[in-house]
Every structure is written in C-alpha cells, then in structure tokens.
Amino acid sequence: MEKNEIDLTNSIMADLHIHSRFSRATSKDLNIENLVKWARIKGVGLLGTGDFTHPEWLNELKEKLVEEDLKGIYYYEDEKGKFPFILSSEISLIYTDGGRGRRIHLVFLAPNFEIVDKINNWLDSKGRRDYDGRPIFNISCRDFAAKMEEIDNNIEIIPAHAWTPWFGIFGSMSGFDSLEEAFKDKLNRVHAIETGISSDPEMNWKIKDLDNISIVSFSDSHSFWPWRLGREVTIFKNEQELSYKGIIKQIRENSFIGTIETDPAYGKYHFDGHANCGFSCSPEESKKLKGVCPKCGKSLIIGVDNRVEELTGKNESNHKIKKPFYRLLPLHEIISLGLGIGINSKGCWKIYDELIENFGNEFNILFKASRLDLARVLKNELLIDLIMKNREGEIKVKPGYDGVYGVALLGDVKIEKQKRLF
C-alpha cells in the first residue's frame, strides 16, 4: 500500500512516548492540562502519560486521571470532554555487558496504577527515581524485561529511539548489534521498537533482526508545542471499546494501521558529524574520512544512517509486514519555511491559529484539506504548495547530526530558523 493510500477511517493517532515537566530539559509548563489542550489541536487522540516513575508526577496522574470500566485507559475530563491516556514511562539503563558500557533507553507501558506501584516499589530497591522523570538504573535490558514479566505479563517494553548514538539499543556509541544480544533469553518480551526521529520504517526494514518486530513511532516530546508533540505517532485501529489490551494487542500482533514519521534527515542524529566543529557528512564521505573529523582530527559521532547501513547486509532481511507510513514535517515547520520566519514567531502562530480555527486540528490540515479549501484561508500560494508537497513527503531536509536538528529546505536554499523551544 502506498503511503497516500492509508485509510484513516476509524483510526486513532497515538503518541505514547512523551515526558512531563519532571524530566530534564523539558518545559516547566508541561502539565496534563497543556498536554490535553495541544494534543487536541494537533489531532492526537491518545497519549502516554510519560514519567510514571516520578513520585510527584505519579501523584498528579492519580489525582487527575480516572479509569473507566477497568479497561486500562485513564481519562482526563474538562469542559471539552474526556481525553484518554495510557500509563507510560521511560527508563535509562546504564550498565556493563560484554566488557562494554551500555546506555539504553526503554519505553514501557503498564495496564493500571496497581502495576505501576509494583514497578516503582521494585525500582526503589535498586536506586532513586525522584530526581528525574527518566531515572537511571544499573540494570541490564535482560533483567529489566525479566522483572517486568514477573510483575505482569501485560507490561509492554519498547526500545526507545532505537538507533540514536548515545542511548539507542542499536546506537553507534553504546548499542548492541541485535535485540537478542541485549535481551538474551527474554527476547520474547520485545514486540516492537521505536524508530526515533532520525530513522523511519524503510530504514528498519533493511535489518533482519527486526523481521518479526513491529515498527512504531512516537514523539519523545519534551514540550507540548505542536512541532514536538505528535510529530511522530502510531496510527491504531480505533476499536469500539478503547482498551489497554486492545492497543497492546495491535503492537504485539503488528496489526495497527501505520505510522507518521518526520523525514529521518530532520532528526538530530541522522548523519555523522561534530556539532562543535559545524561539520557533518554522509556515511559514504565518513568512510572516506575513516571516521575522523577533518576540522579537529577526533572521531566523528556516527549517526543513524551510517549505523543502519553497518547492520544491513549481515543477513538478508525479510520483513513480511511492512506497514504504510506518512513522512511529514510539522505544520509550524512548513509555515516557517515558506515565510522565512521563526517557528515560534508571532507571524508563524498567526497563520497556524487561522488554519486550526478553520480545519479543527493540524492533522486535518496535513492530511485532508484540499488545495481549494486551503486557498479560502491562505492567500499565500507558496504555503499551499508546501502543505501539499509535505503531504507527499517531497520537502527536502538538510540532515541533522550530533544533536543538531535537520533543516527544511526551500528548493536548495536553506531557511534559517530562530531558536526553538525544547
């Protein structure tokens, strides 16, 4: 199925990897109310709570979210109605395996607060969890998976942003070459990986180790702004009764509809490079340089594109279920690109707000609004062209590297952005 043929009827856009204001480098205004407000504006219909290991955030979740019918979906209710959440969190595992230091981030989902309390009680026996929404523990992937299985078989573990150099399970700086290396005899507990902003399903289909693994996408958002929240989502079938088990079943059986991805070049670790030197290059050029920065003479930070190619071809892949996906940039990026103004500028917000007022949410604009309908609101033909090109994944992006985001291009001319928030 081609990406522009995805049937979005009876679907729900889900972003299950986000953070609270208690995680490092996050917005101080990242609370439940703002998450719900901006999820609706974005068009996201299901959120992960993020950070349920943090005591203060967990208390807030327990106070403001209500479970209905014991389905494992928790609702926040305001004047606009009820908005659903799934209990989710992320953990940083830093340990030694095979004589090498490992630094892995895992997203994990839980069916109810009772199970969350059991997880947190176990983590309290291993260290502290009150200093960061994504706490660090000296626990291996295998042992973490084994304990989650012991606590409850319905806990779902998903390696987060699987390819990023520093904390991805396949990362160039501290990762493994296969899921089995990481999870060992508990490999059966892993049903999916998260692509991360710097990779997309097409890149992951090259890897034999992932032949029977679901490829999901979430934002890992550190703010509620719509150029972060929901920038990547998984599109689930919106079944008659929304339930935790129903969502997990779709992940485990690879039966969800598809995903929305940014162009992987947009991610902060797509190409090889050195941020301090302002240098980046493709995997091919990196090989010619023997992985050495031509400006400082130190080793380059090897990005996702290079790492995927490194693991490709060791065995021939046969990914039988290839889910369709959209490759989209957030609407703020498109407006900023077309007008040459900052992503958080008043001018960008003015146009964004006008579009939302007319079309309801951002995904309606990115997916559904016709050229004619857009022309009734926008008097800028270039912006209309960019929105339509974005829908077909045709906007070029200068690749990001070593913590630097990629930059959308207007033709071959780079449009500089003002400093982004988070």
Number of C-alpha atoms within 10 A of each C-alpha: 10 9 17 14 10 16 11 15 8 10 17 21 27 28 28 29 31 26 31 28 20 22 21 14 12 18 19 12 13 18 18 18 15 14 22 23 14 18 25 19 19 27 19 24 20 25 26 23 26 31 30 31 26 22 17 13 22 20 11 13 23 13 10 14 19 17 17 11 8 12 15 23 24 29 19 18 15 11 5 8 8 14 20 22 26 25 25 25 27 26 22 19 21 19 17 14 13 7 7 10 13 24 24 28 24 24 24 24 24 24 24 19 17 9 17 21 14 14 19 17 12 14 17 13 8 12 12 15 20 15 13 18 26 26 22 20 18 15 16 19 28 17 15 20 24 17 13 21 16 10 15 14 13 18 22 22 24 23 26 28 29 26 30 33 25 22 24 26 29 25 24 22 19 19 24 18 15 16 20 15 16 21 19 14 13 17 16 11 20 18 20 22 25 27 27 28 28 29 27 24 23 14 16 23 21 20 22 19 21 19 18 16 20 25 26 29 33 28 27 25 24 22 25 27 22 20 21 19 26 33 24 31 27 28 24 23 20 19 12 7 8 16 21 21 15 17 20 19 14 15 22 18 13 20 15 22 20 27 25 26 30 23 25 26 25 24 27 21 30 35 29 30 28 24 15 9 11 11 16 24 22 17 23 11 12 19 12 9 14 11 19 17 20 13 11 12 9 11 15 22 23 28 31 32 22 19 22 21 14 14 16 18 12 11 11 12 16 15 18 9 14 16 21 17 23 24 20 24 24 22 24 22 18 24 23 24 24 22 15 16 18 21 24 18 14 11 14 22 16 10 16 16 15 13 19 16 12 14 17 16 20 24 20 17 22 19 17 13 15 14 14 10 14 21 14 9 15 16 10 12 13 14 19 22 14 19 28 21 16 22 20 16 18 14 20 20 21 18 25 25 29 25 17 19 19 22 20 26 17 16 10 10 10 15 18 15 17 13 9 10 14 12
